[in-house]
Amino acid sequence: MPPRLTCSAHSSVGRALLRTTTSSTRVPILLVQNAAKITSRQYATAGSPMPLSALRLPDNYIPPTQPPSARRPEERKAQLLRSYTALLRSTPLMLFFQHNNLTAVEWAAVRRELRAALVEVPSPVAGPDGSVPVDISSSIELQVLRTRMFSIACKIVDYFKPEDQVEKSNAYTHDLSKTAYESIKEATVDESSTYGQINPLIMGPVAAVTFPSVSPVHLAAVLKILSPSPPAFPAPTRRKSPGYHDPIAQSGFQKLILVGGRIEGKAFDNDGVKWVGGIQGGLDGLRAQLVSLLQNAGLGLTTALEGHSKGLWLALEGRRTQLEEESNGGKEGNAENETNV
């Protein structure tokens, strides 16, 4: 059997704790003494030591990655406003729809049918030079807008021109700068401007369909789904698209109302949007119609000018013939008179 310990467990634990306590109290004292000895030593330096105050950044320091804003950080939506201004500058075609209490399931059904309709749009063909246009079907999106922020973004895009602010002392001319804030605050809204025509449309709950380029074919496909109007834009049949006639999808479509659009920086009403969507052959067809119109106008002008010149030539030629006949007739008469004499 192992030998028994003569001391009790209670006394052993007490002595162990006492040793731990004494060792822990001695070490800091030793470290403090060593630190005092180290700090008391003097070393040769090249110059005077730099004060800690020189390492601090100035109070008015502005990091280059975060330029100053005219709005307080807790009162603005910087990223949302910048995304809206970038969207307005880079998106040539936008459709605005008012929506009324659509549920998440109805939004999912609407987006599903919209994607299915865009997939059915035929792919663009190669042009005469061999270049193939980019298919924009996957880039067309339906998103819900924050109308207040979107209205401010529209005003910034229409009334704030950074190139006109170069001569001012303020070096910051971004969309969140004080210069932009003062420009839109002092701007006089013209009802005939794009902002003056779009601002009344973006009241209440509004959703937008954004197109990366102006494509009448894709616009017609979107109108057939979200705002059908036969015979130009008929809704898909039940056999061709059974999901479109689903009760949930139909409930969502009935809560969407087309109120207008923004095309190439100009405001369009419903009739204007449908006119753009009804262009046959897309932009290529519109260019062909323009070329044909110019050719016909040139041909008509040429014909008119040729007709007037021909008429003038015939009149002068007839007058010349008449004068020649008169002169010849006078000579013949004089010759007869002399012969009779």
C-alpha positions as CSV (number, residue, x, y, z in Angstrom):
1,M,0.0,0.0,0.0
2,P,1.2,3.6,-0.7
3,P,2.5,5.5,2.3
4,R,0.0,7.9,3.9
5,L,0.6,11.6,4.0
6,T,1.1,13.0,7.4
7,C,-0.5,16.4,6.6
8,S,-4.1,17.0,6.0
9,A,-5.5,18.0,2.6
10,H,-6.8,21.3,4.0
11,S,-3.3,22.4,5.0
12,S,-1.7,21.3,1.8
13,V,-4.2,23.3,-0.3
14,G,-3.6,26.3,1.9
15,R,0.1,26.2,1.5
16,A,-0.2,25.8,-2.3
17,L,-2.4,28.9,-2.4
18,L,0.0,30.8,-0.3
19,R,2.9,30.1,-2.6
20,T,0.9,31.1,-5.6
21,T,0.0,34.4,-4.1
22,T,3.4,35.3,-3.0
23,S,4.9,34.5,-6.4
24,S,2.3,36.5,-8.2
25,T,3.0,39.5,-6.1
26,R,6.7,39.4,-6.5
27,V,6.8,39.3,-10.3
28,P,5.2,42.7,-10.9
29,I,7.5,44.3,-8.4
30,L,10.5,42.9,-10.2
31,L,9.1,44.0,-13.6
32,V,8.5,47.5,-12.3
33,Q,12.0,47.7,-10.9
34,N,13.5,46.5,-14.2
35,A,11.4,49.0,-16.2
36,A,12.6,51.8,-13.9
37,K,16.1,50.8,-14.6
38,I,15.6,50.7,-18.3
39,T,13.9,54.1,-18.5
40,S,16.6,55.7,-16.5
41,R,19.2,54.8,-19.1
42,Q,20.0,57.4,-21.8
43,Y,20.6,56.6,-25.4
44,A,22.1,58.8,-28.1
45,T,19.6,59.9,-30.9
46,A,20.0,61.7,-34.1
47,G,17.6,64.4,-33.2
48,S,15.1,65.5,-30.6
49,P,12.3,62.9,-29.9
50,M,9.0,63.5,-31.8
51,P,6.1,64.4,-29.5
52,L,3.0,62.2,-29.6
53,S,0.8,65.2,-30.6
54,A,2.6,65.3,-34.0
55,L,1.3,61.8,-34.8
56,R,-2.3,62.8,-34.5
57,L,-4.3,63.7,-37.6
58,P,-5.7,67.2,-37.8
59,D,-9.3,67.8,-36.7
60,N,-10.4,68.9,-40.2
61,Y,-8.8,65.8,-41.9
62,I,-11.0,64.4,-44.7
63,P,-10.2,60.8,-45.9
64,P,-10.1,60.6,-49.7
65,T,-12.3,57.5,-49.7
66,Q,-15.2,59.3,-48.0
67,P,-15.7,62.9,-49.3
68,P,-17.8,65.2,-47.2
69,S,-21.5,65.2,-47.6
70,A,-24.0,68.0,-47.2
71,R,-26.3,65.8,-45.2
72,R,-25.7,64.4,-41.8
73,P,-24.9,60.6,-41.8
74,E,-27.8,59.7,-39.6
75,E,-30.3,61.6,-41.8
76,R,-29.3,60.5,-45.3
77,K,-29.3,57.3,-47.5
78,A,-26.0,57.9,-49.3
79,Q,-25.7,54.6,-51.1
80,L,-29.4,54.6,-52.2
81,L,-29.1,58.1,-53.5
82,R,-25.9,57.4,-55.4
83,S,-27.4,54.2,-56.9
84,Y,-30.4,56.2,-58.1
85,T,-28.4,58.9,-59.7
86,A,-26.1,56.3,-61.4
87,L,-29.3,54.4,-62.6
88,L,-30.8,57.6,-64.1
89,R,-27.5,58.5,-65.9
90,S,-26.9,55.0,-67.3
91,T,-30.4,53.8,-68.0
92,P,-31.9,55.2,-71.3
93,L,-35.3,53.5,-70.8
94,M,-37.4,53.3,-67.6
95,L,-41.1,52.4,-67.1
96,F,-42.9,53.5,-64.0
97,F,-45.8,51.5,-62.5
98,Q,-47.9,52.3,-59.4
99,H,-48.4,49.2,-57.3
100,N,-51.0,48.7,-54.6
101,N,-50.3,46.4,-51.7
102,L,-48.6,43.5,-53.6
103,T,-47.7,40.6,-51.4
104,A,-44.3,38.8,-51.7
105,V,-45.9,35.9,-53.4
106,E,-47.5,38.2,-56.0
107,W,-44.2,40.0,-56.6
108,A,-42.5,36.6,-57.2
109,A,-45.2,35.6,-59.7
110,V,-44.9,38.9,-61.6
111,R,-41.2,38.7,-61.8
112,R,-41.4,35.0,-62.9
113,E,-43.8,35.8,-65.8
114,L,-41.7,38.8,-66.8
115,R,-38.5,36.7,-67.0
116,A,-40.4,34.1,-69.0
117,A,-41.7,36.6,-71.5
118,L,-38.2,38.2,-71.9
119,V,-36.7,34.7,-72.6
120,E,-39.1,34.3,-75.5
121,V,-37.8,37.4,-77.3
122,P,-35.7,36.3,-80.3
123,S,-32.0,36.9,-80.0
124,P,-30.5,39.8,-82.0
125,V,-29.1,38.9,-85.4
126,A,-25.7,40.0,-86.7
127,G,-25.6,43.3,-88.6
128,P,-24.2,44.0,-92.0
129,D,-20.7,44.5,-90.6
130,G,-20.8,41.1,-88.8
131,S,-21.2,42.6,-85.2
132,V,-23.8,40.9,-83.0
133,P,-25.8,43.2,-80.6
134,V,-25.8,42.3,-76.9
135,D,-28.8,40.4,-75.7
136,I,-30.3,42.6,-72.8
137,S,-33.0,40.2,-71.7
138,S,-31.2,39.1,-68.6
139,S,-30.4,42.8,-67.6
140,I,-34.0,44.0,-67.6
141,E,-35.1,44.4,-63.9
142,L,-38.2,45.2,-62.0
143,Q,-37.5,47.0,-58.7
144,V,-39.5,49.0,-56.1
145,L,-38.4,52.6,-55.7
146,R,-38.1,54.8,-52.7
147,T,-40.0,57.7,-54.2
148,R,-38.6,60.5,-52.0
149,M,-35.0,59.5,-52.7
150,F,-35.7,58.9,-56.3
151,S,-37.3,62.3,-56.7
152,I,-34.1,63.9,-55.2
153,A,-32.0,61.9,-57.6
154,C,-34.0,63.0,-60.6
155,K,-33.6,66.6,-59.5
156,I,-29.8,66.2,-59.1
157,V,-29.4,64.6,-62.5
158,D,-31.5,67.3,-64.2
159,Y,-30.4,70.5,-62.4
160,F,-26.9,69.7,-61.1
161,K,-24.1,70.1,-63.6
162,P,-20.6,69.3,-62.1
163,E,-18.8,70.8,-65.1
164,D,-20.3,74.2,-64.3
165,Q,-19.0,74.2,-60.8
166,V,-15.2,74.0,-61.6
167,E,-14.6,77.7,-61.1
168,K,-16.0,77.6,-57.5
169,S,-13.8,77.3,-54.5
170,N,-15.5,74.1,-53.4
171,A,-13.5,71.2,-54.8
172,Y,-16.2,68.6,-54.2
173,T,-18.8,68.2,-56.9
174,H,-20.1,64.7,-56.3
175,D,-23.8,64.0,-55.9
176,L,-23.7,64.2,-52.1
177,S,-21.6,67.4,-51.9
178,K,-22.8,70.7,-50.5
179,T,-22.5,72.2,-54.0
180,A,-25.1,69.7,-55.4
181,Y,-27.3,70.3,-52.4
182,E,-27.3,74.0,-52.9
183,S,-27.8,73.7,-56.7
184,I,-31.0,71.6,-56.4
185,K,-32.2,73.8,-53.5
186,E,-31.9,77.0,-55.4
187,A,-33.1,75.5,-58.7
188,T,-36.4,76.7,-60.2
189,V,-38.5,73.8,-61.4
190,D,-39.8,74.1,-64.9
191,E,-43.0,72.1,-65.6
192,S,-41.9,71.4,-69.1
193,S,-38.6,69.9,-68.0
194,T,-38.1,66.1,-67.5
195,Y,-38.1,66.4,-63.7
196,G,-41.2,68.6,-63.8
197,Q,-43.0,66.0,-65.9
198,I,-41.8,62.9,-64.0
199,N,-42.1,64.2,-60.4
200,P,-46.0,64.1,-60.4
201,L,-45.8,60.4,-61.6
202,I,-43.6,59.1,-58.8
203,M,-46.0,59.7,-55.9
204,G,-47.0,56.9,-53.6
205,P,-45.8,53.3,-54.1
206,V,-43.9,53.1,-57.4
207,A,-42.0,50.4,-59.2
208,A,-39.7,50.8,-62.2
209,V,-38.7,48.5,-65.0
210,T,-35.2,49.4,-66.2
211,F,-33.7,48.7,-69.6
212,P,-29.9,49.0,-70.3
213,S,-30.7,50.1,-73.9
214,V,-33.6,51.2,-75.9
215,S,-35.1,48.1,-77.5
216,P,-38.7,48.3,-78.8
217,V,-38.9,44.5,-79.0
218,H,-38.1,44.0,-75.3
219,L,-40.4,47.0,-74.5
220,A,-43.2,45.4,-76.3
221,A,-42.7,42.1,-74.5
222,V,-42.8,43.9,-71.1
223,L,-45.9,45.8,-72.0
224,K,-47.7,42.6,-73.1
225,I,-47.1,41.2,-69.6
226,L,-47.4,44.2,-67.2
227,S,-49.8,46.4,-69.2
228,P,-51.6,44.5,-72.0
229,S,-53.7,46.6,-74.4
230,P,-54.9,44.7,-77.5
231,P,-54.6,44.7,-80.4
232,A,-51.1,46.2,-80.3
233,F,-50.0,44.5,-77.1
234,P,-52.2,41.5,-76.4
235,A,-51.8,39.4,-73.3
236,P,-50.4,35.9,-73.7
237,T,-52.9,33.1,-74.2
238,R,-53.5,30.4,-71.6
239,R,-52.1,27.7,-73.8
240,K,-48.9,29.6,-74.5
241,S,-48.3,30.9,-70.9
242,P,-50.5,29.1,-68.3
243,G,-48.6,30.6,-65.4
244,Y,-49.7,34.1,-66.5
245,H,-53.3,33.2,-65.9
246,D,-52.6,31.8,-62.4
247,P,-54.9,33.5,-59.8
248,I,-51.9,34.8,-57.8
249,A,-50.2,36.2,-60.9
250,Q,-53.4,37.8,-62.1
251,S,-54.0,39.4,-58.7
252,G,-50.5,41.0,-58.9
253,F,-50.9,42.2,-62.5
254,Q,-54.2,43.9,-61.7
255,K,-52.4,45.9,-59.0
256,L,-49.9,47.4,-61.4
257,I,-50.8,50.5,-63.3
258,L,-48.5,52.0,-66.0
259,V,-48.1,55.8,-65.4
260,G,-45.4,56.7,-67.8
261,G,-41.7,56.3,-68.7
262,R,-38.4,58.0,-69.2
263,I,-36.7,57.4,-72.6
264,E,-33.4,59.0,-73.5
265,G,-33.8,61.6,-70.8
266,K,-37.3,62.6,-71.9
267,A,-40.6,62.0,-70.2
268,F,-43.2,60.0,-72.1
269,D,-46.8,59.3,-71.2
270,N,-48.6,55.9,-71.8
271,D,-49.3,56.6,-75.5
272,G,-45.7,57.7,-76.1
273,V,-44.4,54.5,-74.4
274,K,-46.7,52.3,-76.5
275,W,-45.6,54.2,-79.6
276,V,-42.0,53.3,-78.9
277,G,-42.9,49.7,-78.2
278,G,-44.8,49.5,-81.5
279,I,-41.9,50.4,-83.7
280,Q,-41.5,47.6,-86.2
281,G,-38.1,46.2,-86.5
282,G,-36.7,48.0,-83.5
283,L,-34.2,50.8,-83.9
284,D,-32.9,49.3,-87.1
285,G,-36.4,49.5,-88.6
286,L,-36.7,53.1,-87.4
287,R,-33.4,54.0,-89.0
288,A,-34.6,52.4,-92.2
289,Q,-37.8,54.4,-92.1
290,L,-35.8,57.6,-91.6
291,V,-33.5,56.8,-94.5
292,S,-36.5,56.0,-96.7
293,L,-38.2,59.3,-95.6
294,L,-35.1,61.3,-96.4
295,Q,-34.7,59.6,-99.8
296,N,-38.3,60.2,-100.7
297,A,-38.0,63.8,-99.6
298,G,-34.9,64.3,-101.7
299,L,-36.5,62.6,-104.7
300,G,-39.5,64.9,-104.4
301,L,-37.4,68.0,-104.1
302,T,-35.3,66.9,-107.1
303,T,-38.5,66.2,-109.1
304,A,-39.9,69.6,-108.2
305,L,-36.8,71.4,-109.1
306,E,-36.5,69.5,-112.4
307,G,-40.1,70.2,-113.2
308,H,-39.7,74.0,-112.7
309,S,-36.5,74.0,-114.7
310,K,-38.1,72.1,-117.5
311,G,-41.1,74.4,-117.5
312,L,-38.8,77.4,-117.7
313,W,-36.8,75.9,-120.5
314,L,-39.9,75.1,-122.5
315,A,-41.2,78.6,-122.0
316,L,-37.9,80.2,-123.1
317,E,-37.6,77.7,-126.1
318,G,-41.2,78.5,-127.2
319,R,-40.5,82.2,-127.0
320,R,-37.3,81.9,-129.0
321,T,-39.2,79.9,-131.7
322,Q,-41.9,82.5,-131.8
323,L,-39.3,85.3,-132.2
324,E,-37.6,83.4,-135.0
325,E,-40.8,82.9,-136.8
326,E,-41.7,86.5,-136.5
327,S,-38.3,87.6,-137.8
328,N,-38.5,85.2,-140.7
329,G,-42.0,86.2,-141.5
330,G,-41.0,89.9,-141.7
331,K,-38.1,89.2,-144.1
332,E,-40.3,87.1,-146.4
333,G,-42.9,89.9,-146.5
334,N,-40.4,92.5,-147.5
335,A,-38.9,90.3,-150.2
336,E,-42.4,89.8,-151.8
337,N,-43.0,93.5,-151.8
338,E,-39.8,94.2,-153.6
339,T,-40.6,91.6,-156.2
340,N,-44.0,93.0,-156.9
341,V,-42.5,96.5,-157.4
